[in-house]
Amino acid sequence: MKIDDLPVRDELRGQSPYGAPQLDVPVQLNTNENPYQLPEPLVARIAERVADAARSLNRYPDRDAVELRTELARYLTRTTGHPLELGQVWAANGSNEVIQQLLQTFGGPGRSALGFEPSYQMHELISRGTGTRWIAGPRNADFTIDVDAAIAALAEHRPDVLFICSPNNPTGTAVERDTVLALHDAAQAVKPTVVIVDEAYVEFSHRASLLPLIEGRPLLVVTRTMSKAFGAAGLRLGYLAADRAVVDAVQLVRLPYHLSAVTQATALACLEHTDTLLGYVQKLKGERDRLVEALRALGLTVTDSDSNFIQFGTFEDQRAVWRAILDRGVLIRDNGVPGYLRVTAGTPAENDAFLDAVRTVTKELSPRSCKN
Ligand SMILES: Cc1ncc(COP(=O)(O)O)c(C=O)c1O
């Protein structure tokens, strides 16, 4: 039996599950993870907090994750300067689940979501998974959002949900505040539209967070994650900031007790160590900038990056270049953007290994594969 022999929903037929290859190679720079392990004092604190939580695992966890959401609100207030409280913050198992809950609430059968491609592929996959029709919006050749074309697409397609990913994955491109405002206003002029600003990588940005834009805009939602800046991808903790009504609305679809007591305890321990973890972010930003310079010095085209990863090219056959770099023990990502590959900033040693591989590959491969 194959999937298509089963009575699966029509929109799932012929689809493949999301998945970057998880290959066992020495240098893994393909999934935009933070390369630094959590520091030992934090590991010890997690053990302590989890032991505490374990003592009451016979009970369901706090369904509303009040302590955790309060601490997340405190973190956002401190780092964005925009005052937030418990009622404006919601948390779930990764920002993917947050996005899923938003689409279950505001998308669904008969509704549609629009995003500007190339972008984070899960926006489309979660849309499809929730029965929301996906609409691919345009970008400029430099991967910024073409505001006029975007406004035209909003008028034509009248989506219920609009995705703005800033910094955008896989390009690294930040979206200007004025662009977000223009798109938000244009969308609302057509019909009430939930605007999801996905800020998974914002801590790595050169620019300020777009989070203060939620003020006075009840349909603008900012999603965040602890998978990147907090170096806790394995934790599965994402969150959003929005108007209180949005936070109330997603609770209509969340599963009861969706955030385990162990998850809540671990996330709280990580938040106690925010300053140390943000110190790693500073190091990674430096490494990101070093990689951008080094790739440009090799004559490659590098998209400006506000993130912990870099899109570079251009290659006539990016798959061949990806494979040749992998053959040298370095795993990066081919996101299917014609001519481009994406590398995540790792530790200085990992980045050196990557740069060595790129130097060799661009010298050795035929000019048909590498045109730069
Ligand atoms: C733009 C973007 N949003 C959201 C996510 C999902 O993150 P999480 O681990 O919080 O589900 C990712 C993960 O790579 C991402 O790139």
The ligand as an SDF file (V2000), in Angstrom:
LIG
                    3D

 16 16  0  0  0  0  0  0  0  0999 V2000
   10.9150   31.0950    9.2890 C   0  0  0  0  0  0  0  0  0  0  0  0
   10.7050   29.9830   10.2510 C   0  0  0  0  0  0  0  0  0  0  0  0
    9.6250   30.0060   11.0310 N   0  0  0  0  0  0  0  0  0  0  0  0
    9.3860   29.0240   11.9120 C   0  0  0  0  0  0  0  0  0  0  0  0
   10.2510   27.9680   12.0450 C   0  0  0  0  0  0  0  0  0  0  0  0
    9.8700   26.8630   12.9790 C   0  0  0  0  0  0  0  0  0  0  0  0
   10.5270   26.8810   14.1310 O   0  0  0  0  0  0  0  0  0  0  0  0
   10.1220   25.9770   15.3750 P   0  0  0  0  0  0  0  0  0  0  0  0
   11.3170   25.1440   15.6370 O   0  0  0  0  0  0  0  0  0  0  0  0
    9.8320   26.9690   16.4460 O   0  0  0  0  0  0  0  0  0  0  0  0
    8.8960   25.1770   15.0180 O   0  0  0  0  0  0  0  0  0  0  0  0
   11.4010   27.8990   11.2690 C   0  0  0  0  0  0  0  0  0  0  0  0
   12.3370   26.7680   11.4170 C   0  0  0  0  0  0  0  0  0  0  0  0
   13.2660   26.5760   10.7190 O   0  0  0  0  0  0  0  0  0  0  0  0
   11.6290   28.9230   10.3430 C   0  0  0  0  0  0  0  0  0  0  0  0
   12.6830   28.8980    9.5240 O   0  0  0  0  0  0  0  0  0  0  0  0
  1  2  1  0
  2  3  1  0
  2 15  2  0
  3  4  2  0
  4  5  1  0
  5  6  1  0
  5 12  2  0
  6  7  1  0
  7  8  1  0
  8  9  2  0
  8 10  1  0
  8 11  1  0
 12 13  1  0
 12 15  1  0
 13 14  2  0
 15 16  1  0
M  END
$$$$
